[in-house]
Amino acid sequence: MQPRIEHPVRIFPAAMDALNALAKSSEEAGLPAPLVPMVHLRASQINGCSVCVEMHWRELARADGTDKRAIMVAAWREAPYFTDAERAALALTEATTRLADRPDPVPDEIWEEAAKHYDERELAALLLAIANINVWNRLNAATRHPAGRLPV
């Protein structure tokens, strides 16, 4: 599989700087180490972004020291390996990634569960992390950048 074009962030390096700055801003909230790669992996699975699935399962496995949870993220509702806070973040990730799937994209129930576990700063960081990975997923999917060849 060959990419359709050079990766957009290589064509516009300022875009790469902006996406890196967005990622850095979400890291400043001090979310638990495995959480960001976990939500990145889940959004990437939903969006079918092979580049990001490959990258973020490795990051999650590294953060956890095991592959178990990285393998089970796709089945997080049925798997016993996730905390209530992680489950709330994964539900928020799914809702925020699948905006068009329901009349109320992020129902109060999902938001309120996340707000039980994360303060306003952490919720903001989580939303920025989810938004950022969705940008990457869309760039990679549209240009057909395959797994095994990082675009940047």
QUIHUVEN-V111631 format. One record per run of one state. SS is the DSSP state (A for helix, B for strand, O for the rest). FROM is the first residue (numbers start at 1). TO is the last residue. If there is no record, write none. Layout:
ss->SS from->FROM to->TO
ss->SS from->FROM to->TO
//
This chain:
ss->O from->1 to->7
ss->A from->8 to->11
ss->O from->12 to->12
ss->A from->13 to->27
ss->O from->28 to->32
ss->A from->33 to->47
ss->O from->48 to->49
ss->A from->50 to->64
ss->O from->65 to->67
ss->A from->68 to->75
ss->O from->76 to->83
ss->A from->84 to->97
ss->O from->98 to->98
ss->A from->99 to->101
ss->O from->102 to->107
ss->A from->108 to->117
ss->O from->118 to->119
ss->A from->120 to->143
ss->O from->144 to->152
//
